[in-house]
Every structure is written in C-alpha cells, then in structure tokens.
C-alpha cells in the first residue's frame, strides 16, 4: 500500500463534491464587479465572498469569470461554492438587481459618499466595486442608490479592490450581527 505524503490536512470540503456539501445559509449580499481588470483580484474576492457566505457574485464587463486559470489560482475553488453570473454590461446587472428590489451601493471615493462604517446597510444589498484605476463607471455610479467609502488616513485615497471588498463585506456582516 502506497502512502500519500501530506503537508497539511486537506479541508473536508475538498474531499466532498460541491453538490454533496451541507447547505450554507447565504447572507443577502450581492457583489457587483464592474470591469475589474485583475483575475487574481477576482479570485481573491470569490474566496472572501465564500468566507462571508455572500449570496451572489455578478461579474461584469472585462471582469474575469470561470473558467480562468488566474482566477482559480487565488480563488482556491471558491468559485465552485459562490453562485455567480456574468453580464457583458454592468448596467444590465444593475437593472436586474433593481427589478429584484435590491439596494445598490457603489463603493467609491465619490462626492457625498458616506463612510462604510456609518452607512445604514439595508437587506438585501448589492455592493459595487469598480475598475482598479478608474473606479466604478459613471453610469453605474449614477444608477446606484448611494455611495460608501472606506476612509483613508494615508497619502493614497484607495486600497486594493480585493482588500476593500473584505473590509466592506465584514463591516456589513458585523452591522447585521452575523459575525
């Protein structure tokens, strides 16, 4: 009998086909990625979305979507667990969410944006993250119900989009009493 070398115990979820895993109660958070250029960032967002049991990811425009080897490298399989949809146009996604009566909040350094720690996060909510350099597209920002911002103390006024996603998601969950 050949013994398999293992450096760490494989998590149970990697040993069970996704369809056979116990159900996860998803929280009413939709994630809208508006033209995120880095597949690695998208993969990281998938992982964090799974950690927070987010309801759905909406991948829009040039945002990478499965199957994608770069996305898979950082997602570590999370794209198999978090429901997702691809939209060629972000506004089609925004309109679909609006029909479902989901509040849409752009995470952006826009005039009038409220600190993410002070915003009264409704349920359900869609949080929109934009292009790493250009931000949320102007038409999407105009269509949002509100804008929230992560206050910065240093010289730069933004942080990495995947990091920003984690900060905002877990603040929402904390405010809802989920964490």
Secondary structure, 3 states (H helix, E strand, C coil): CCCCCCCCCCCHHHHCCHHHCCCCCCEEEEEEEECCCCHHHHHHHHHHHHHCCEEEEEEECCCCCCCCHHHHHHHCCHHHCCCEEEECCHHHHHHHHHHCCCEEEEECCCCCCEECCCCCCCCCEEEEEEECCCECCHHHHHHCCEEEECCCCCCCCCCCHHHHHHHHHHHHHHHCCCC
